[in-house]
Amino acid sequence: MLNYEKEGYIKLIYEGNANLNDIKDVITQGVLLAQENNCLRVLSDFRKASLSLSIMELFSIPSKQEVQSKMLNVPFYRYRRAVVVPAGDYKKYKFFENVAVNRSHQVRVFISFDEASNWLMET
């Protein structure tokens, strides 16, 4: 499910199995929706998803996002993204956060939807 929320952010809720191609597709859809709504905030909720991503795939996501943003003429570094993951996967996805932040992405990983939403809406 991908929606523009009246609070001023794109909300993505992903359920079921997902691989790297699935993530790439949904990121593209999210970027297009964000462009349509002139929105630079995205909250992705993967708590009900089964993400079968290796450490190398997690490592590659920020660079894939940079390539996609160039293709879509979107400045990736302006987007603020909160990602909610299952508690059992937090450490694994914290690695993704570290890689992304080191590449100038504004992204943070959470296990609490409310904490993610609060962080996302900070100025």
Buried (B, 14 or more C-beta within 10 A) or exposed (E): EBEBEEEEBBBBBBEEEBEBEBBBEBBBEBBBBBEEEEBBBBBBBBBEBEBEBEEEBBBBBBEBBBEBBEEEEBEBEEBBBBBBBBEEBBEBBBEBBBBBEEBEBBBBBBBEBEEBBEBBBEE
